[in-house]
Amino acid sequence: MKQIFVIVILGGLLLQTFSKGLVLAEFSLNKEYISRVLCINKSRPKMHCDGHCVLMKKMEQQEKKDHSGNSVTEKFEILIAQTASQLLLRPEKAVRIRPAYLSDVPSRPLHAVFHPPKA
């Protein structure tokens, strides 16, 4: 089930990413039909449009579709604030902190504790 979900999501992302390429591929596969039936300039063969007018319209539609989905008109900011609390340190409850390099060297090396499990 996970594999099918991943394939569907990946396919959707690839279709969205390569949408212009798909429009061009559709045009190149159906070029003859588009130039014969759908072309706006088919009555003027001297222009040699060959359906490029239809291709440009589809590319413009795809461009508008891409920009309308990606435009961000509003920006939201989330501000997380924390009030400062007063920290009181009393000498009798203070903890002495010593840096690790000043501490005593352990009597046994640490690698003696960590070893692979026995089979």
LORO-996508 format. One record per residue: residue number from 1; residue in three letters; x, y, z of N, C-alpha, C in turn. Coordinates in nm, 2 decimals, decimal comma, m for minus. Layout:
residues N
@k->NUM; r->ALA; nxx->X; nyy->Y; nzz->Z; caxx->X; cayy->Y; cazz->Z; cxx->X; cyy->Y; czz->Z
...
***
This chain:
residues 119
@k->1; r->MET; nxx->0,08; nyy->m0,12; nzz->0,00; caxx->0,00; cayy->0,00; cazz->0,00; cxx->0,09; cyy->0,13; czz->0,00
@k->2; r->LYS; nxx->0,20; nyy->0,12; nzz->0,08; caxx->0,29; cayy->0,24; cazz->0,08; cxx->0,35; cyy->0,26; czz->m0,06
@k->3; r->GLN; nxx->0,38; nyy->0,15; nzz->m0,13; caxx->0,45; cayy->0,17; cazz->m0,26; cxx->0,35; cyy->0,23; czz->m0,36
@k->4; r->ILE; nxx->0,23; nyy->0,20; nzz->m0,35; caxx->0,13; cayy->0,26; cazz->m0,44; cxx->0,11; cyy->0,40; czz->m0,41
@k->5; r->PHE; nxx->0,11; nyy->0,44; nzz->m0,28; caxx->0,09; cayy->0,58; cazz->m0,24; cxx->0,21; cyy->0,66; czz->m0,29
@k->6; r->VAL; nxx->0,33; nyy->0,60; nzz->m0,27; caxx->0,45; cayy->0,67; cazz->m0,31; cxx->0,46; cyy->0,69; czz->m0,46
@k->7; r->ILE; nxx->0,42; nyy->0,59; nzz->m0,54; caxx->0,42; cayy->0,60; cazz->m0,68; cxx->0,32; cyy->0,71; czz->m0,73
@k->8; r->VAL; nxx->0,20; nyy->0,71; nzz->m0,67; caxx->0,10; cayy->0,81; cazz->m0,71; cxx->0,15; cyy->0,95; czz->m0,67
@k->9; r->ILE; nxx->0,20; nyy->0,97; nzz->m0,55; caxx->0,25; cayy->1,11; cazz->m0,51; cxx->0,37; cyy->1,15; czz->m0,60
@k->10; r->LEU; nxx->0,46; nyy->1,06; nzz->m0,63; caxx->0,57; cayy->1,09; cazz->m0,71; cxx->0,53; cyy->1,12; czz->m0,86
@k->11; r->GLY; nxx->0,43; nyy->1,04; nzz->m0,91; caxx->0,38; cayy->1,07; cazz->m1,04; cxx->0,31; cyy->1,21; czz->m1,05
@k->12; r->GLY; nxx->0,24; nyy->1,24; nzz->m0,94; caxx->0,18; cayy->1,38; cazz->m0,94; cxx->0,28; cyy->1,49; czz->m0,94
@k->13; r->LEU; nxx->0,38; nyy->1,47; nzz->m0,86; caxx->0,49; cayy->1,57; cazz->m0,86; cxx->0,56; cyy->1,58; czz->m0,99
@k->14; r->LEU; nxx->0,59; nyy->1,47; nzz->m1,05; caxx->0,66; cayy->1,47; cazz->m1,18; cxx->0,57; cyy->1,54; czz->m1,29
@k->15; r->LEU; nxx->0,44; nyy->1,51; nzz->m1,29; caxx->0,35; cayy->1,57; cazz->m1,39; cxx->0,34; cyy->1,72; czz->m1,37
@k->16; r->GLN; nxx->0,34; nyy->1,76; nzz->m1,24; caxx->0,34; cayy->1,91; cazz->m1,22; cxx->0,47; cyy->1,97; czz->m1,26
@k->17; r->THR; nxx->0,58; nyy->1,91; nzz->m1,24; caxx->0,71; cayy->1,96; cazz->m1,27; cxx->0,73; cyy->1,97; czz->m1,42
@k->18; r->PHE; nxx->0,69; nyy->1,87; nzz->m1,49; caxx->0,72; cayy->1,86; cazz->m1,63; cxx->0,59; cyy->1,89; czz->m1,72
@k->19; r->SER; nxx->0,50; nyy->1,97; nzz->m1,67; caxx->0,38; cayy->2,00; cazz->m1,74; cxx->0,40; cyy->2,06; czz->m1,88
@k->20; r->LYS; nxx->0,50; nyy->2,15; nzz->m1,88; caxx->0,53; cayy->2,22; cazz->m2,01; cxx->0,58; cyy->2,12; czz->m2,11
@k->21; r->GLY; nxx->0,67; nyy->2,03; nzz->m2,06; caxx->0,72; cayy->1,92; cazz->m2,15; cxx->0,61; cyy->1,83; czz->m2,20
@k->22; r->LEU; nxx->0,51; nyy->1,81; nzz->m2,12; caxx->0,40; cayy->1,72; cazz->m2,16; cxx->0,31; cyy->1,79; czz->m2,27
@k->23; r->VAL; nxx->0,30; nyy->1,92; nzz->m2,25; caxx->0,23; cayy->2,00; cazz->m2,36; cxx->0,30; cyy->1,99; czz->m2,49
@k->24; r->LEU; nxx->0,43; nyy->2,01; nzz->m2,48; caxx->0,51; cayy->2,00; cazz->m2,61; cxx->0,51; cyy->1,85; czz->m2,67
@k->25; r->ALA; nxx->0,51; nyy->1,75; nzz->m2,58; caxx->0,51; cayy->1,62; cazz->m2,63; cxx->0,37; cyy->1,59; czz->m2,69
@k->26; r->GLU; nxx->0,26; nyy->1,64; nzz->m2,63; caxx->0,13; cayy->1,62; cazz->m2,69; cxx->0,12; cyy->1,69; czz->m2,83
@k->27; r->PHE; nxx->0,18; nyy->1,81; nzz->m2,84; caxx->0,18; cayy->1,88; cazz->m2,96; cxx->0,26; cyy->1,80; czz->m3,07
@k->28; r->SER; nxx->0,38; nyy->1,75; nzz->m3,03; caxx->0,46; cayy->1,68; cazz->m3,14; cxx->0,39; cyy->1,55; czz->m3,18
@k->29; r->LEU; nxx->0,32; nyy->1,48; nzz->m3,09; caxx->0,25; cayy->1,36; cazz->m3,12; cxx->0,13; cyy->1,38; czz->m3,21
@k->30; r->ASN; nxx->0,06; nyy->1,49; nzz->m3,19; caxx->m0,07; cayy->1,52; cazz->m3,26; cxx->m0,05; cyy->1,64; czz->m3,35
@k->31; r->LYS; nxx->0,07; nyy->1,67; nzz->m3,40; caxx->0,10; cayy->1,78; cazz->m3,48; cxx->0,01; cyy->1,79; czz->m3,61
@k->32; r->GLU; nxx->0,00; nyy->1,67; nzz->m3,67; caxx->m0,08; cayy->1,67; cazz->m3,80; cxx->m0,22; cyy->1,70; czz->m3,78
@k->33; r->TYR; nxx->m0,28; nyy->1,64; nzz->m3,67; caxx->m0,42; cayy->1,66; cazz->m3,64; cxx->m0,45; cyy->1,81; czz->m3,60
@k->34; r->ILE; nxx->m0,36; nyy->1,86; nzz->m3,52; caxx->m0,37; cayy->2,00; cazz->m3,47; cxx->m0,36; cyy->2,10; czz->m3,59
@k->35; r->SER; nxx->m0,27; nyy->2,08; nzz->m3,68; caxx->m0,25; cayy->2,17; cazz->m3,79; cxx->m0,37; cyy->2,16; czz->m3,89
@k->36; r->ARG; nxx->m0,43; nyy->2,04; nzz->m3,90; caxx->m0,54; cayy->2,02; cazz->m4,00; cxx->m0,67; cyy->2,06; czz->m3,94
@k->37; r->VAL; nxx->m0,70; nyy->2,04; nzz->m3,81; caxx->m0,83; cayy->2,06; cazz->m3,76; cxx->m0,84; cyy->2,18; czz->m3,66
@k->38; r->LEU; nxx->m0,74; nyy->2,19; nzz->m3,57; caxx->m0,75; cayy->2,29; cazz->m3,46; cxx->m0,68; cyy->2,43; czz->m3,49
@k->39; r->CYS; nxx->m0,60; nyy->2,43; nzz->m3,59; caxx->m0,52; cayy->2,55; cazz->m3,62; cxx->m0,62; cyy->2,67; czz->m3,66
@k->40; r->ILE; nxx->m0,59; nyy->2,78; nzz->m3,60; caxx->m0,67; cayy->2,90; cazz->m3,63; cxx->m0,63; cyy->2,96; czz->m3,77
@k->41; r->ASN; nxx->m0,51; nyy->2,94; nzz->m3,81; caxx->m0,46; cayy->3,00; cazz->m3,94; cxx->m0,46; cyy->2,89; czz->m4,05
@k->42; r->LYS; nxx->m0,55; nyy->2,79; nzz->m4,04; caxx->m0,55; cayy->2,69; cazz->m4,15; cxx->m0,60; cyy->2,75; czz->m4,28
@k->43; r->SER; nxx->m0,67; nyy->2,86; nzz->m4,28; caxx->m0,72; cayy->2,92; cazz->m4,40; cxx->m0,61; cyy->3,00; czz->m4,47
@k->44; r->ARG; nxx->m0,50; nyy->3,02; nzz->m4,40; caxx->m0,38; cayy->3,10; cazz->m4,46; cxx->m0,26; cyy->3,00; czz->m4,46
@k->45; r->PRO; nxx->m0,25; nyy->2,92; nzz->m4,56; caxx->m0,13; cayy->2,82; cazz->m4,56; cxx->0,00; cyy->2,89; czz->m4,58
@k->46; r->LYS; nxx->0,01; nyy->3,01; nzz->m4,63; caxx->0,13; cayy->3,08; cazz->m4,66; cxx->0,20; cyy->3,12; czz->m4,53
@k->47; r->MET; nxx->0,13; nyy->3,12; nzz->m4,42; caxx->0,19; cayy->3,16; cazz->m4,29; cxx->0,27; cyy->3,04; czz->m4,23
@k->48; r->HIS; nxx->0,25; nyy->2,92; nzz->m4,27; caxx->0,32; cayy->2,80; cazz->m4,22; cxx->0,31; cyy->2,80; czz->m4,07
@k->49; r->CYS; nxx->0,19; nyy->2,82; nzz->m4,02; caxx->0,17; cayy->2,81; cazz->m3,87; cxx->0,18; cyy->2,67; czz->m3,83
@k->50; r->ASP; nxx->0,12; nyy->2,58; nzz->m3,90; caxx->0,12; cayy->2,43; cazz->m3,87; cxx->0,08; cyy->2,40; czz->m3,72
@k->51; r->GLY; nxx->m0,01; nyy->2,48; nzz->m3,67; caxx->m0,06; cayy->2,45; cazz->m3,53; cxx->0,02; cyy->2,51; czz->m3,42
@k->52; r->HIS; nxx->0,12; nyy->2,60; nzz->m3,45; caxx->0,19; cayy->2,66; cazz->m3,34; cxx->0,11; cyy->2,76; czz->m3,27
@k->53; r->CYS; nxx->0,01; nyy->2,81; nzz->m3,33; caxx->m0,08; cayy->2,91; cazz->m3,26; cxx->m0,15; cyy->2,83; czz->m3,14
@k->54; r->VAL; nxx->m0,20; nyy->2,71; nzz->m3,17; caxx->m0,26; cayy->2,63; cazz->m3,07; cxx->m0,16; cyy->2,59; czz->m2,96
@k->55; r->LEU; nxx->m0,04; nyy->2,56; nzz->m3,00; caxx->0,07; cayy->2,53; cazz->m2,90; cxx->0,09; cyy->2,65; czz->m2,81
@k->56; r->MET; nxx->0,10; nyy->2,77; nzz->m2,87; caxx->0,12; cayy->2,89; cazz->m2,79; cxx->0,01; cyy->2,92; czz->m2,69
@k->57; r->LYS; nxx->m0,11; nyy->2,90; nzz->m2,73; caxx->m0,23; cayy->2,91; cazz->m2,64; cxx->m0,22; cyy->2,82; czz->m2,53
@k->58; r->LYS; nxx->m0,19; nyy->2,69; nzz->m2,56; caxx->m0,18; cayy->2,59; cazz->m2,45; cxx->m0,07; cyy->2,62; czz->m2,35
@k->59; r->MET; nxx->0,05; nyy->2,67; nzz->m2,41; caxx->0,16; cayy->2,71; cazz->m2,32; cxx->0,12; cyy->2,83; czz->m2,23
@k->60; r->GLU; nxx->0,05; nyy->2,93; nzz->m2,29; caxx->0,01; cayy->3,04; cazz->m2,21; cxx->m0,09; cyy->3,00; czz->m2,10
@k->61; r->GLN; nxx->m0,18; nyy->2,91; nzz->m2,13; caxx->m0,27; cayy->2,86; cazz->m2,03; cxx->m0,20; cyy->2,78; czz->m1,92
@k->62; r->GLN; nxx->m0,10; nyy->2,70; nzz->m1,96; caxx->m0,02; cayy->2,63; cazz->m1,86; cxx->0,06; cyy->2,73; czz->m1,77
@k->63; r->GLU; nxx->0,11; nyy->2,83; nzz->m1,83; caxx->0,19; cayy->2,93; cazz->m1,76; cxx->0,10; cyy->3,00; czz->m1,65
@k->64; r->LYS; nxx->m0,02; nyy->3,04; nzz->m1,70; caxx->m0,12; cayy->3,11; cazz->m1,60; cxx->m0,15; cyy->3,01; czz->m1,49
@k->65; r->LYS; nxx->m0,17; nyy->2,89; nzz->m1,53; caxx->m0,21; cayy->2,79; cazz->m1,42; cxx->m0,10; cyy->2,77; czz->m1,32
@k->66; r->ASP; nxx->0,03; nyy->2,77; nzz->m1,37; caxx->0,14; cayy->2,75; cazz->m1,28; cxx->0,16; cyy->2,87; czz->m1,19
@k->67; r->HIS; nxx->0,14; nyy->2,99; nzz->m1,25; caxx->0,16; cayy->3,11; cazz->m1,16; cxx->0,04; cyy->3,14; czz->m1,07
@k->68; r->SER; nxx->m0,08; nyy->3,09; nzz->m1,11; caxx->m0,19; cayy->3,11; cazz->m1,02; cxx->m0,18; cyy->3,02; czz->m0,90
@k->69; r->GLY; nxx->m0,13; nyy->2,91; nzz->m0,91; caxx->m0,12; cayy->2,81; cazz->m0,80; cxx->0,00; cyy->2,85; czz->m0,71
@k->70; r->ASN; nxx->0,10; nyy->2,92; nzz->m0,75; caxx->0,22; cayy->2,94; cazz->m0,67; cxx->0,22; cyy->3,08; czz->m0,62
@k->71; r->SER; nxx->0,13; nyy->3,17; nzz->m0,65; caxx->0,14; cayy->3,31; cazz->m0,60; cxx->0,10; cyy->3,31; czz->m0,45
@k->72; r->VAL; nxx->0,18; nyy->3,38; nzz->m0,38; caxx->0,15; cayy->3,40; cazz->m0,24; cxx->0,11; cyy->3,54; czz->m0,22
@k->73; r->THR; nxx->m0,02; nyy->3,56; nzz->m0,18; caxx->m0,07; cayy->3,69; cazz->m0,16; cxx->m0,06; cyy->3,74; czz->m0,02
@k->74; r->GLU; nxx->m0,06; nyy->3,65; nzz->0,07; caxx->m0,06; cayy->3,68; cazz->0,21; cxx->0,06; cyy->3,62; czz->0,28
@k->75; r->LYS; nxx->0,11; nyy->3,69; nzz->0,38; caxx->0,22; cayy->3,63; cazz->0,45; cxx->0,18; cyy->3,63; czz->0,60
@k->76; r->PHE; nxx->0,21; nyy->3,52; nzz->0,66; caxx->0,17; cayy->3,51; cazz->0,80; cxx->0,30; cyy->3,49; czz->0,88
@k->77; r->GLU; nxx->0,31; nyy->3,56; nzz->0,99; caxx->0,42; cayy->3,55; cazz->1,08; cxx->0,37; cyy->3,51; czz->1,22
@k->78; r->ILE; nxx->0,44; nyy->3,41; nzz->1,27; caxx->0,41; cayy->3,37; cazz->1,41; cxx->0,52; cyy->3,41; czz->1,50
@k->79; r->LEU; nxx->0,49; nyy->3,48; nzz->1,60; caxx->0,59; cayy->3,53; cazz->1,70; cxx->0,56; cyy->3,45; czz->1,83
@k->80; r->ILE; nxx->0,67; nyy->3,38; nzz->1,87; caxx->0,66; cayy->3,31; cazz->1,99; cxx->0,74; cyy->3,39; czz->2,09
@k->81; r->ALA; nxx->0,68; nyy->3,43; nzz->2,20; caxx->0,75; cayy->3,51; cazz->2,30; cxx->0,75; cyy->3,44; czz->2,44
@k->82; r->GLN; nxx->0,85; nyy->3,45; nzz->2,51; caxx->0,86; cayy->3,39; cazz->2,64; cxx->0,89; cyy->3,50; czz->2,74
@k->83; r->THR; nxx->0,82; nyy->3,51; nzz->2,85; caxx->0,85; cayy->3,61; cazz->2,95; cxx->0,97; cyy->3,57; czz->3,03
@k->84; r->ALA; nxx->1,05; nyy->3,66; nzz->3,06; caxx->1,17; cayy->3,63; cazz->3,14; cxx->1,14; cyy->3,61; czz->3,28
@k->85; r->SER; nxx->1,19; nyy->3,51; nzz->3,34; caxx->1,16; cayy->3,49; cazz->3,48; cxx->1,29; cyy->3,51; czz->3,56
@k->86; r->GLN; nxx->1,28; nyy->3,55; nzz->3,68; caxx->1,40; cayy->3,59; cazz->3,76; cxx->1,46; cyy->3,46; czz->3,82
@k->87; r->LEU; nxx->1,59; nyy->3,45; nzz->3,80; caxx->1,66; cayy->3,33; cazz->3,85; cxx->1,74; cyy->3,37; czz->3,97
@k->88; r->LEU; nxx->1,71; nyy->3,31; nzz->4,08; caxx->1,78; cayy->3,34; cazz->4,20; cxx->1,88; cyy->3,23; czz->4,23
@k->89; r->LEU; nxx->2,00; nyy->3,26; nzz->4,25; caxx->2,11; cayy->3,17; cazz->4,29; cxx->2,15; cyy->3,19; czz->4,43
@k->90; r->ARG; nxx->2,14; nyy->3,09; nzz->4,51; caxx->2,18; cayy->3,10; cazz->4,65; cxx->2,31; cyy->3,02; czz->4,66
@k->91; r->PRO; nxx->2,41; nyy->3,07; nzz->4,73; caxx->2,54; cayy->3,00; cazz->4,74; cxx->2,53; cyy->2,86; czz->4,80
@k->92; r->GLU; nxx->2,44; nyy->2,84; nzz->4,89; caxx->2,43; cayy->2,70; cazz->4,95; cxx->2,37; cyy->2,60; czz->4,86
@k->93; r->LYS; nxx->2,30; nyy->2,64; nzz->4,76; caxx->2,24; cayy->2,55; cazz->4,67; cxx->2,31; cyy->2,54; czz->4,53
@k->94; r->ALA; nxx->2,42; nyy->2,61; nzz->4,52; caxx->2,49; cayy->2,62; cazz->4,40; cxx->2,56; cyy->2,49; czz->4,37
@k->95; r->VAL; nxx->2,57; nyy->2,45; nzz->4,24; caxx->2,63; cayy->2,33; cazz->4,21; cxx->2,77; cyy->2,36; czz->4,15
@k->96; r->ARG; nxx->2,87; nyy->2,29; nzz->4,19; caxx->3,00; cayy->2,32; cazz->4,13; cxx->3,01; cyy->2,25; czz->4,00
@k->97; r->ILE; nxx->3,05; nyy->2,32; nzz->3,90; caxx->3,06; cayy->2,26; cazz->3,77; cxx->3,21; cyy->2,27; czz->3,73
@k->98; r->ARG; nxx->3,27; nyy->2,16; nzz->3,69; caxx->3,41; cayy->2,15; cazz->3,65; cxx->3,41; cyy->2,11; czz->3,51
@k->99; r->PRO; nxx->3,49; nyy->2,17; nzz->3,43; caxx->3,50; cayy->2,13; cazz->3,29; cxx->3,55; cyy->1,99; czz->3,28
@k->100; r->ALA; nxx->3,52; nyy->1,92; nzz->3,17; caxx->3,56; cayy->1,78; cazz->3,15; cxx->3,71; cyy->1,77; czz->3,14
@k->101; r->TYR; nxx->3,78; nyy->1,86; nzz->3,08; caxx->3,92; cayy->1,84; cazz->3,07; cxx->3,99; cyy->1,86; czz->3,20
@k->102; r->LEU; nxx->3,93; nyy->1,91; nzz->3,30; caxx->3,99; cayy->1,92; cazz->3,44; cxx->3,96; cyy->1,80; czz->3,53
@k->103; r->SER; nxx->3,86; nyy->1,72; nzz->3,49; caxx->3,82; cayy->1,61; cazz->3,57; cxx->3,93; cyy->1,50; czz->3,57
@k->104; r->ASP; nxx->3,93; nyy->1,42; nzz->3,67; caxx->4,03; cayy->1,31; cazz->3,68; cxx->4,01; cyy->1,21; czz->3,56
@k->105; r->VAL; nxx->4,12; nyy->1,15; nzz->3,52; caxx->4,12; cayy->1,05; cazz->3,42; cxx->4,06; cyy->0,92; czz->3,48
@k->106; r->PRO; nxx->3,97; nyy->0,86; nzz->3,41; caxx->3,91; cayy->0,74; cazz->3,47; cxx->4,02; cyy->0,63; czz->3,48
@k->107; r->SER; nxx->4,00; nyy->0,54; nzz->3,58; caxx->4,10; cayy->0,44; cazz->3,60; cxx->4,10; cyy->0,33; czz->3,49
@k->108; r->ARG; nxx->3,97; nyy->0,30; nzz->3,45; caxx->3,96; cayy->0,20; cazz->3,34; cxx->3,93; cyy->0,28; czz->3,21
@k->109; r->PRO; nxx->3,99; nyy->0,24; nzz->3,10; caxx->3,95; cayy->0,31; cazz->2,97; cxx->3,81; cyy->0,28; czz->2,94
@k->110; r->LEU; nxx->3,75; nyy->0,37; nzz->2,87; caxx->3,61; cayy->0,36; cazz->2,83; cxx->3,58; cyy->0,25; czz->2,73
@k->111; r->HIS; nxx->3,68; nyy->0,22; nzz->2,65; caxx->3,66; cayy->0,12; cazz->2,55; cxx->3,64; cyy->m0,02; czz->2,61
@k->112; r->ALA; nxx->3,68; nyy->m0,04; nzz->2,73; caxx->3,67; cayy->m0,17; cazz->2,80; cxx->3,52; cyy->m0,20; czz->2,82
@k->113; r->VAL; nxx->3,44; nyy->m0,09; nzz->2,84; caxx->3,29; cayy->m0,11; cazz->2,86; cxx->3,22; cyy->m0,15; czz->2,73
@k->114; r->PHE; nxx->3,25; nyy->m0,08; nzz->2,63; caxx->3,18; cayy->m0,10; cazz->2,50; cxx->3,25; cyy->m0,21; czz->2,42
@k->115; r->HIS; nxx->3,18; nyy->m0,32; nzz->2,40; caxx->3,24; cayy->m0,43; cazz->2,31; cxx->3,12; cyy->m0,49; czz->2,24
@k->116; r->PRO; nxx->3,15; nyy->m0,56; nzz->2,13; caxx->3,04; cayy->m0,62; cazz->2,06; cxx->2,98; cyy->m0,74; czz->2,13
@k->117; r->PRO; nxx->2,85; nyy->m0,77; nzz->2,11; caxx->2,79; cayy->m0,88; cazz->2,18; cxx->2,85; cyy->m1,01; czz->2,14
@k->118; r->LYS; nxx->2,86; nyy->m1,11; nzz->2,23; caxx->2,91; cayy->m1,24; cazz->2,20; cxx->2,80; cyy->m1,32; czz->2,15
@k->119; r->ALA; nxx->2,84; nyy->m1,40; nzz->2,05; caxx->2,74; cayy->m1,48; cazz->1,98; cxx->2,71; cyy->m1,61; czz->2,05
***
